[in-house]
Amino acid sequence: MNIKKFIYQKSKIFNLGQIFGSYAWQPFFLLIHLTLECNCHCQYCYQRDNPFYQKRNGFIKPADLEKVLAEIKSSFLIKPKLHFFGGEPLVNPYFGQLLDLADKYRMETSLTTNGVLLDRYLDRILKSNLNQMNFSIDGLDSTHDQIRGIKGSFKKVMDNIRKLRGKEDPRKKIINVNCLILPDNHKRLVDLALYFKDNGVDIDALAFQHIYFNRAEDRPAVDLTILKSQIDKLNNLRTKFDILIIPKIRFEDLASYYLLEKKAKFKNNCNIPWLGLNILPDLEVTPGGGVLGCNRIVGDLRKQTLKEIWNGPLMRRFRKNIIKKGLPRICFRCCHRQYY
């Protein structure tokens, strides 16, 4: 199953998790930051200069992950899915061992990567239970290279995707591409989709994601007339792969999103804290979004178990605040929240 596509299309199903109020049955995913270090220097990275992330760098080690996996086996009826995240998860020197451990415990895993270092682990990944990979590509050729801060990175990533598809894959991997909508690329989103279509690059989904910002001074210099035209063309483009626009916002509400209009009537709800947890490299735990609005420490795996954290007082207070007060301002443009 393509989890990204399922969540995009069926997100309202997950609202059923809120029927027990601040209590949640069990986590269905764990977002694991294998490291916050990265080999790219992206202009728009929300982690790069944020003190919350700077204080919590390091690497998830095999012993850390095995402790978590052993507890999952003994504590939860359904094994939560593991999603390896970063920074850039492939920078973690223990990545191969972590993948082996996930296979040992028969965990279903997925990965978000910039793809530059993929060839280091290609054969290992093909043999593993890792069944879904999300590649971050922010434009064609020099546009991507400039945004990512690495010359030649577009070619390297595309070569690695082709290698992944070109080798015999005993366990067919789902390949998604994520493209952040930016001032640098918003006029050529269709060109990126046509690149994958016309060159026969075998991917399952291409997701274009609206950029996060929260203050007028940070508003991206995006021409809404051009952006709307690009999205309209993408919606009418026929491809073998799915094209998604994330977060899911009504076409007519794009101006409210980008122009900080107070009249916006977005639905004030998020179901992610009822679905999963986020584990940082220092083993502190936050609600499952893994983004700025979820940067609230609700537990520490060096002192507590996952089960204790999942319905512990801090996690339940976080959920209760969403139910009673709605989302905090920092969540207003999150890619995980519901907009209608």
N, C-alpha and C positions, 0 to 999 in steps of 0.2 A: 504494500500500500504506500502511495506517495503521501506522507504525513502533511507536508506543506500544502498540497492541493486539498486534502481532506479538511484541514483546519480552516482554510480559506473559504471553502464552499459550505461547510457544515458547522461553523463555530457556535451557532446558537444552541446546538444540541448539548454543548458542554455547560450551558447555563443550568441544566438539571442538577449539576453538582452543588448548586447553592441552596437546594431545598432544605438542607439541614443547618442552614445558617452559617456560623463561623466554623462549624465542624466539617471536616472532609474525610471521606472514606479511606483513601490511600493515594499516594502519588502515582501518576501514570507516566511521568517522565522525570528524568534528572538531567539538568543542563550542567555539564561539568566543564569548568574553565581549566583546561589542562595547564595553561599558563596565560599570563597577560602580556608576555613578551611577543614581539612580532618582527618579522623580517621585512615588512613593508613600512612605509612612512606616509600613510594616507592623510590627505589634507583635511578630511572631514571626520576623522576618527573621534568618537565620543569618549574613548578611554584614554587617549594619549596624554592629555594635560589635566585629567581629572584626579584630584587628590585621593578620592576613594579607591581608585584602581592602583594608583602609584604606591599606596601603603600595603598593598596585598599581592605583590608580585611573587614569583617563585614558580615551582613546578609541582603538579600532582605526581606523587611517586607510587610505584607499584604497591607498596605496603598500604598506602592510603586507600587506593582503589579496592584492594582485596578486602580490607576491613568493611568498606561500604557494601561490596557485593555479597560477602558472607552474611551480613545483616539482612540484606534484601531477601536472600534465600530463606531465612528463618522467620522473617517478620511480615511479609506481604503475600497475600494470596495470588496476586497477579504481579509478575515482574515488570517494573517500570522500564520504559525504553531509556537508553542512555544516549545523550547527544554530546559529542565532544566539540568544545568551543574554545575560543581564546579571547584576546590575542590571536596568535596563529598556533593552533594545537600541534602542528607538525614540527614546531620549534622545540617542543618538549623532548629531551633526549631519551626519555623512557617510552615514547609513543608505541614502539613495537611491542614492548612488554605489556603495556596497558591493553593493547588490542588482544594479545594472547590471553590475558586474564579475563577479559570480557567474553571471549570464546569459551574459556574453561568453565565459566559459570552460565554458559548458554544464554547470554544477554543479546538482545537485539540492539544494534548500535547504529548511529549516524554521525555525520561529521560536517562541520562548516569550515572551509579552508580557502585561502587565496590561491591554492593550487600550484604555487611555484616549486615547492619541495616534494610534490607528490611522488615523483619517480624514485625517491629514496625508499618508499614503502609500497610500491605498486604491486609487486607479487604477493606480499604479505596481505595487503588489503583484499586482493582478489580471492584469496583462500579463506578470508575471515567471514564472520557473521555480520560485518558492517554492510548494511544493505541500502544506505542512502547517503549521497554526498551532495552538499550544497557548495558550489563554486562562486566566489565573488568576482564579478567582471563588470567594470563600470564604463565600458565604451569600447570602441574599436581602436586597435593599434596604439598610436601615440597618445590618444585621449586617456585610455586606461593606464598607460605607463606613467603619464604625468600625474594623474590622480593618486596612483599607488606609490609613486616615488621610486620606482625601479625600472630602469630602461630595459626593454626587451621582455617585460613580464607578461604582456599579452600573448606574445608568440609562445613563451614557455608554458603558460597555462593551457593554451589551446593544444599544444603538442601533447601535454600530459593527459588531457581529456581524450584525445584521439588514441593515445597509447592504452588508456583504460578500456576504451571500447574496442580497440584493435586486438587485444589479447583475449584468449579464450577465458570467458568468465563463468566459472562453475556455479556461481550464485549471482545471478544478474543484479547489478546495482542500479538503483534509481539515481539519475543525475539531474540535479536542478542547477540553474544559474540564477544568481541574484544580482540585480543591477540597481544601485542607488540612484535616484533621480536628482541630478545636481545642475547647477548653473553651467557647468562645463559640458554636459552631455544631453540635456533635455531636448535639444533641437534635433537629435539624431537617434532617438530611441528606436524608431522603426528600422533604421539602418542596421542596428545590432540584431534585431529579430530577423531581418532579411539575410544577414550574414550566416546565421545558423541554418536558416531555411535553404538558401541557395547553395551552401557548401556541404549540405547533407550531414552536418554535425549531429550525432545521435544523442540528443538530450530529451528529458521527459517534461521539463517545465522551464520557462523563462519568466522570472518574477521581477517586475519593476517596482521599487519601493520608494515611497515619498520620504524625503529626508526629515529627520527629527529636528525641531527647533522649538524654542519656547518664549523667546523675547523678540520684540520688533527689530532690535539691532542685529539679531542673528538671522533674520529672515533671508532665505536664499534668493539671489537675483534670478528668478525664474519667470520667464514671460508666459503668463497663464494662457494667452491666446494660442501660442505655439504649443504649449504643453497639452492643452485640451485637444488640439488638432492631432498631435502625436498619439494620444491615448485613443481617440476616435478611430484612427487608422489601425492601431494595434488591435482594437476590439473587432475590427472587420477583416483582419488578416487571417488567412487560412494556412495553418501549419500542422505538421504531425505532432508537434509538442504543444503543451498548454501554455498560454500566455496569461499571467496573473498580474493585477495591479494591487499592490499591498501598501498600506492597509486598505481594507475594502470601504471606500468612501463613495457616496453617490456623486455622479458626474457634476451635478448642479451645486454640490457643496464644496468643490475644490477651492473656490474663492474664499470661503469661510476658513478653510484649513490654512491656506497660504497667506491670507491678508489679516489674520488674527481678528476676524470679525466676531464681536461679542454676541451677535444675534444667532450664532451657530447653535443648532438644536441637536447636537450629537448625543447619542445615547451614553449615559454616564455609567458604564459598566465594564468590567474585565473579569473573565473567568479563570485566568491563568493561575492565581493563587490557590484555586481549588484543584488544580491539575498537576502541579509539579514544584520542584525546588531547584535552586541554583547553588552549586558548590564551587566556591572560590579556591584558588591554589593554596591558601593558608588554612583551608578546611572550614572557614566560616561559611554560613549558609544564609541565603536570602530567598525571598519568594521567587517563583520560577521564571519570570520574564528575562532575567539576566541583563536588563537595561536600566537606564537611569532612575526611572520611577520605582524600580524594585530594589534599589540600593538601601535596604533596611536590614540590618543583621538580626536574624530571628533565631540563630543557634550556632553552635560550634561543635563540629564532629570530633574534636580532640577531647571534649568533655561530655558530649551527649550522643545519643543514638539518633538515627534518622527518624525512628518512630516517635521518640520523645519530642523532636523538633516539629514534626509534621502537624501535630495537633497540640503543640505546646502553647503557653500563654501569649508569646509574642506573635506567633503565626496566626492564632485565632483573633488577636487584636487587630492585626493587619487586615484580615478578611472582614471583620466586623465594621471597621472604618469604611470600607468600600460599600458595604450594605447600607450603613446609616448615613454616611456623608458623601458618598460618591467618590470619584477619583480625585486625587490631589492634582494641582495645576501642572506639576512636572510630568504627569501622565497624559497631558492633553493631546499630544501628537505621537503617542507611542504606536508602534506597528502591531502590538498585540491586543489593544483595547477594542471595544466594539463602538462603531460610529453610528449605527442604526439598527 
